[in-house]
């Protein structure tokens, strides 16, 4: 096994499908990939950057996150880390909250959080020594994942874990949904000045064909309605729209979150 290089680690975004981001954590020689839904863009990025793949990190079982694993394993004999609560072909080391994933060639260790809601066994990775969160489809820039398998209560707990991370933590989510998410956020909380400013900034990035991720935990806490669902302004919007009873001045957090998520599900 080769020693880590002296170069600092960095994260490379590899676009895939219509709106996915596959993430390569690398040091200029070795790389670990997060959620390789498609192998071909990863193989191309490795070749273009002179990188050797040394590990695969998976957050959940959906095909756009794991679809490239088997092809990559035909090219590289490497460990595949994935959630203990989900059955994913090719995973060689299962992880749950409190575990760590270590990639020695990069000198990289990632702490694992259980963040069910989008799927029943979804996990997230928090890099040790780097301000990086790889959260799959749990937390998005300006939004959160749909509840395909988990409950609102689970997602409330999962998002709370992420919102408590250090404010400078960079949020590497898996999709370019930001502008769409912020349109909904503005419908819910139109008078939030940080949100208005963020929408202008993110729209400008997209016009320049730039990615809007990573964001930061500080930015999400200031503008993401799914981290702000207990704010009085959002409770008032839920009540005014008839999605939450007027009596819920101190709304049950799970009920408020569920009402907000249902609103987003049907938002056009």
N, C-alpha and C positions, 0 to 999 in steps of 0.2 A: 504494500500500500504506500503510495507516494505521500510525502509531507505536504501540508498546506503551503501555498505560496505566501510571499510577504505582501502581496497586494491586498488592499482592503476589499471586503465583500461588497457587491452591488447587486441590484435586482433589475433584470431585463424583462420588459413586457413583450410577450409574443402573441400577437393577435391571432384569433382562430374563429372559424365559423362566421356568424354575422356580428357578434358582439362580445365574444369571450376574450378574456385575457388569461394566458398561461404564463406562469411566472418562473423565470430561471434565476436562481440565486447562484452567483458565480464569483470566482476570484481571478478570472482571466485564463485559468487552465481547466478547473473542474467546475461542475455545475450540478445542482439539484433542481428538479422541476416540481412545481406545485400544480396538481390537477391537470395532467396532460390529456385533455379530451381528444386531441388529434395528434398523432405522432409526427406527421410530415412537417408541420411548421416547427416543431421542436428539433427534428433532425436537421432541417435547413438552418435554423438559428445556431445550433451547435457547430455545424460546418462553417458557417459564415464568421463565427467568432472564435474558432479554434478551440472549442471546449469539448471536454469529455464528460459524459453524464455519469454521476456516481451515486445518485439516489433519486427516488420518486416519493413524493409526499402527497397523500390523498386526504381530502376533507370529507367527502361523502360519495355515495355510489352512483349518482346520476351519470348518464353516458357522456355528456359533454364535459365531464371532469375525469373520467377514467377510460374513455374509449381508446386512447392511444397506448395504454399500458402494455398490452401483449406485444405489440409491434416493437416498442422500445426495449422490451426484455429479450427480443430476438437479436438486438444489436448490442446490448449491454447486460452483463451478469451483475446485477446491482440489487440492493435491498429496496423493498417497496413498503413504505409505512402507510398505515390506514386505520380507520376507526374500528375499535373492537366490537362495536355494536352493529356493524353492517357486514354483509357477506360480499366481498369484492374479490374477484379472481385475481391472483397474482400477488396479493398482499403477503409479505413474509414476516412483518412485525406489526402486531395489532397494538393500538394505543388507546388509552382512556385518560381522563383528567388526572393530573398528578404525574403522569409519565413524561418522559422526554424522548425526543428523536435526535440522535447524534449523527452527524455527517463528518467523520474525522478528516477527510481530505480537504474540507472547507474550514475546519476548526469551528464548526457550527453546531450549536445545541439549541433546540426549540422545545419550549414547554407546551404541553397539550392542555386544552380546555375542552370539556364537553359542552357543546352548544346545540342541543337538539331543538327542533322546531320545524325547520325546512325539511329535514329528514330525521328519522328517529335516532340515528347514531352519529350525527354530524359532529365533527371536531374542528377546532381551530388551532393554529400554531402561532406561538409568540416567541420570536427570536430572543435568545439571551445575549445581551451585549450589543444588540442592535434594536432600534425603535420600530420593529416591523411586526405587523399582524397579518397573517394569511387566513382569511375567514371564509373562504368559499362563497356560499350563497346565504350565509346567516345575516351579515350586515353588509349592505350596499352603500355606496356614496349617495346619501340622501334618502335611503330606503332600507328595506329588509326583504328577505326571501319570503315567498309564499309558504303557507303551512301545508305542505303536501302530506306529511306523516305525523308531525308533532302537534301539540296543543298550544293555544295562546299562552297558557301558564308556563309551559316550557320555554317558549320564545321570549316571554318577559324575563325569565331568569337568565336565559342565554345572553340577551342583549344587555342586561344589567352587568354581567361579567365583563363584557367588552367595553361598556361605557366607563367602567372604573379603571381601565388601563391608563397609564400615563398620557397626559394630554398631547404630547408630541409623537405618540405612536402613529406610524404611518399605516393606513388601512388599505391593504392589498386585497380587494374583493375581486370577484371573477368575471364581472360583466360591466360593459359600458352602458349603464342605464341612467346615468346621473341626471341628464337634462329632463328626461321623462319623470324621474322621481321628484325632481324639484318643482315641476309643474304641479304635481299633486301637493307637495309641501306648501306651496304658495296658496293653493286653494284652501288649505286647512289653516294656515297661519300667515295671512297676507301682509300683516303689519310688522313682521319680524325683519328689522333692517339688515341683520347679518344674512338672512336668507335671500333677501332681495339682491344684496351685493354678490352673494355666491352665484345666484342664477346668471347674473350678467357676466361674471368671470368665467363660468363654465360654458356658457353659450359661445363666448369669444374663443375659448380653447377649441371647441368643436368646429367652429368656422375655420380655424387654422388646421383642422384635422389632427389636433393634439388630444392625447388621452386626458381624462378628468380624474383618473386615479393614478397613484394613491391619494387619498385624502388624509385627514388626521382625526384622531379621536376628539380633539378640541373642536374642530370644525363640525363633526357629526353631532356632538353634544349641543352645539349652538344652533344647528339648522335642520337636523334630521327629525321629522315628527315621530319616528318610531323609537327614538331615545327621549323624546320630549312629550310623550303622550299624557303625562300627568301635569303639564303646565296648564295654568288657568285659561290661557288663550286657546289651547287646543280642546280642553274640556268644553269651553263655551262654543266652539265650532261644532263639536260633536252634538251638543245639545240643540243648537240652532238648526242643525240639519235633520233633527229628529232621530239621530242614531244613538242617543244616550238620554235617559230620562232627566227631566229638570231637577229632580230631587238629588241628583248625583253631584252635588257641589264638591264633595270629597269622594270622587268617583272611585269605585273599586278598580285598582290598576289593571287587573286582567280584563275586566269588562270594557274599560276604556281602550285598552290595546286591541282587543278583539273587534270592537266597533270601528276603530281606525283601520285595521287591516282589511276588514270587509269593505269599507269605503274605498280603499285603494284597489281592491280586487275588481271593483265595478267602475272605476274612474276612467273616463274617456278623455 
